[in-house]
Amino acid sequence: MRCFSYVHPSEGIFVRFVVIECRGHNYIRIHKEDCVHVREPGTSTKSSLWHGYFDTFYDAKEFARSLGERVKECTFCSPRNY
């Protein structure tokens, strides 16, 4: 398994991850914490629930898989690239 760093290599910035449970659409999406689609973990709406923070992409992905729905990655913030 490839390991994903949580520190941006060129800037040394600590990056955390958030998992959004999209209950109405039956999938889970992983985001970087600074993505425009992210709200504070623990936030809940009619169709979504935000979980986090996760220190590594791997931790976020493992948690997302544990929820039992399809797991996607945000195409806007590209969390795998950190």
N, C-alpha and C positions, 0 to 999 in steps of 0.2 A: 504494500500500500504506500502510495506517495504521501509524504508528510507536507503539510501546508503551514508555512510560517505565519505567525500573527504579528510580525513586525515588518513594516514596509522597508524593503532593503535599502532604498535610496534616501529615505527620510528618517528612519529609526522611529517611526510613529507606531505606537501600540494600536492594533486593530482588533476589535472584538466583533462577534457575530450574533445575529438575532434570527430566530426561527419564527416564521409566521404560519400559524395553523389556519388555513383557509377552509373553514368548516362548510360553507355553502357550496364550495367547488370540490371538496374532498381531495385536497392536496396540501403539501407542506412546501414552503419556499424559504431558502436560506439567503440572508442578506448580510452585508457589512453594516455595522451599527450606524454609519453616517449616510446610508442610502435614504433617498427622499421618501421611500415607501415604508420606512421603519417608524414605529412609535415606541414609547417606553415599554420594556418588557413588563408584563402583567396587565397591559391595556387589553380590553376586550370590547369588541363591537358585535353587532348582530351576526356577522359572518366571519370574523377573524379574532384570533387570540395570539398575542406576541409573547414569545418565550426567550429567555436569555438572562444575562449575557454569557456567551461562550468564548473562551480564550483562544480556541483554535477552530479552524474549519472542520477538522476531523471530529471534534467534540460536538459541534453543531450538527454535523451530518449523522452521527450516531444517535443523538437525541431525536432528530427528525425521523429517522428510520423507526425508532421505538414507538412513534405515534401511529404507525400502521397504515399510512396513506402514501400516495406517490410523492416522491421527493424531487423538487425542482430547485434550480439555482437562479437567482435573479439575473436577468440578462442586462439590466441597467447598471448594477454595481459590480457584477462579476466577482463574487466572493472567492471563487477558487483561485483567482490570480494573486491572492495575498498569502 
